Amino acid sequence: MAVETAGAMSPVMAFALVGAIGVGAQWVAWKLRLPAIVLMLLAGLAIGPGLGIFNPERDIGPLMGPMISIAVAIILFEGGMTLNLRGLREAAKGVRRLVLIGAPVGWLGSALALHYVAGLSWASAAVFGGIMIVTGPTVIAPLLRTARLAKRPSQLLQWEAIVNDPIGALAAVLAFEVVLVVYASETFGAAIWDMSVGIVGATMMGVAAGWFLSEGFRRGRVPEYMKVPVLFASLLVVFALADHVLHESGLLAVTIMGFYIANADLPSYTELRRFKEHATVLLVSGVFILLAASMNIERLSLLGWPALAFIVVTILVVRPVTVMLSLAFTNIPMKERLLVAFTGPRGVVLVAVAGLFSDRLVSAGIADAALLTPLAFALVAATVVLHGFTLRPMGQALGLAGGQVPGVIFVGGSQFSSAFAAALQKEEIPVLIADANRARLRSAREQGLPIYVGDILSDGAEHGVEFISFGRVIASSDNDAYNTLVATDLGPEFGREHVYQLKRAKQEQTRHALPATLGGRSIAGGLRYLELARHMRQGWEIRATNITEEYGVDDWQADNPDSVPLAELTPGRNMRIIAGDAEIKAGPGMRLLALSPGRERAAEAAERKGASEDEAKVAQKAADKAQVEADEKAQQEGDSMSADKPRSTSAD
C-alpha cells in the first residue's frame, strides 16, 4: 500500500488537476488568440515549482513514467498517421526540399550546436538534435492564422511542420536506439548487431501490425463502432510487445505502424485520424503540464549562458542555414526564403519526447542528458514567444502578409456567390470561389475573383487551396445534399460556428429534416437557392452601408425593409456572417453588407401606373409569393416524376 506524503494530493485529484489545467489553458489561449503552449508552460511551472501545489513524483508516484511513455507513443503514432507519401509527392518542390534536404541538415546543425555551444555530449546531442527537426505543427498553425501570410511561405511552413513532425521523432528514436546499444554493448560489432536487430525488428512489427489492421478494416472484419478501440488496443500491444522483446524499440514500432496505416488508403482513415487528433490534444496538454510541473529549481539552475547562446545560435544560425541550403537554386523569391528561414517555432512534441528520452538516457549512464528537458522548455518558450510577436510584422515588412480578417471560401459558383465575394473583396477580405464546373465560375472570372476549379473536398484542394488564409466557409451551390456534405466535412476544421450553407428545400418537413450534427448554419435570411437566383435575375445587388451614431441599424431597417443582411464588418479588424434570422449587432464605425433590391426596380415599383407606394409594395410581395409557389410546385413535380420512374432491376 502506498503511503501518502504530507501535503500530497490523491492520484485521482492529480489527474483531474492536470486535465483541467491543460484543457483550460488551451481554451483560454483560443479565447485570447495566444499560443496555447505558452499558457500551458506558465500554468505547469506555477502549480509545480512555483506554488508547490502539484509534484508529479510525489502525487502520482511510479505511474508517471509509464503514463508519459504511453502518451508519447500515442503522440508519435498520430504523427506517423500524418505522413502520407502521396501528400508529400503532391506538395510543392520547396516542401520536398525542406524535408529531404532540410531534415538531415537541420539534424546535423542542431547536433553541432548542442555539442559545441551547449556543451552536451555527442550522445545527448545526437538524440536531441533529431527531435529539433520538428518545427511544431500544433504551434505553427495558430501563428499562421494570426499572421495571414502569402500562400507559398504559408504552405512551406505548414507542410514542413506536418511532414517533419514524424520524421524528427523517428530520427530521435533511431539516434536513441543507437546510443543505448552503443552504451550497453561491449564491442562495436555487438553494438551494430543489436542496433540492426532492434531497428529491423521494430520496423517489421510496425509494418505487420499496420497490415493486419488495414486489411481487417478494409474487408469489414471490424465493425465501425469498434475501429477506434481496436486501433488503440493494437497500438498499446505493439508498443508493449516491442519494448519487451526488443528493448526500447516500442516508439519506433508504433511510428512505423502509424505511417503504414496513413498510406493504406482506408475509407475510414479520416475518422480514425480525427479521433486520434482529439486524443493527442488531451495527451499533449497532459504531458506538457506534467513535465512543466516536474521541473525543479535545481534542474532549471543547470541552464546558464551556454543554454542562452545555444538558443540564439539555433534561431539565428542553424535554422537560416538549413532553409537557405534546402531552397538554394529554386524559383522561390529571396523574401520568402528569408521569412521561412527566420520562422521555426518548436512545439509540445519536442518537450514530450525530450522529457521521455532524458530520463532514459540518464538511466543509461549519460549524466548530461538531464539538461535535455530544461533545454527543450527554454527553446520552445523562446521560439514561440519570439515568432508569436514577430511573424506578422516581419511578413508585413517583407510584403508577404495579408489582411487581419480571415477570408471566406464560397463553394458553388453562382451570381449570388460572385456578388457576395466581390463585395467582400472590396472590403479587403480574402475570398475564393470553388466549383467543379468551370462554366459556373464564369461570373467570378469576369469579375477577377480568385477561383478554384475542382471539388473543395478533394485531395487536390488540400494541397492547392491555402486553407490557412480562410476562416469561414459558405456552401451555396444548387445541390442541397452537397452543401450539407461540405458543411459537415469542413465543420471540424473551421469550427461549426464558421460554416454556413443555404437553407435546404423542404427542410421543415419531418421526413426531410436532418439532425443537428449534419450541415451548417443557414445564411441569407433563410433564403433558398432558387429564391436567391430569382432575386439576382431581377437585379438585386449586395450593397455596403456605413453604420454611424446618426444612422443606426434601426434607421437602415426602416429604409430597407426588403433587404437581407449578410455580414457585419469592422474594417481591418473583424467580420461576422449573419446567420439565418440572427439579430443585427452592427454599431457605429461598422459596415453592413446586405442583399437589396436594385434601385431601378424599386423606383419602377413605386411609380407603377400611378399606384401609391403602399400598393406597389403589396403588388410586389404578391408577385414574389406567386413566384415562390411556382418554383416549389415545379420542384415537387420533378420529385414526383423521379419517384414514379420504374426502378431498374439487376440481372443477378
Helices and strands as residue ranges (DSSP letters): H 11-32, H 36-45, I 46-50, H 56-59, G 61-63, H 64-81, H 85-90, H 93-100, H 102-116, H 122-131, H 137-147, H 151-184, H 188-218, H 224-245, H 250-262, H 269-294, H 297-301, H 305-313, I 314-318, H 319-326, H 334-341, H 348-363, G 367-371, H 372-397, E 407-411, H 415-426, E 431-435, G 438-441, H 442-446, E 451-453, H 459-464, G 467-469, E 470-475, H 480-494, G 496-498, E 499-501, G 510-512, E 521-522, G 524-526, H 529-537, E 541-547, H 553-559, E 564-570, E 574-577, E 590-596, H 599-607, G 608-610, H 613-644
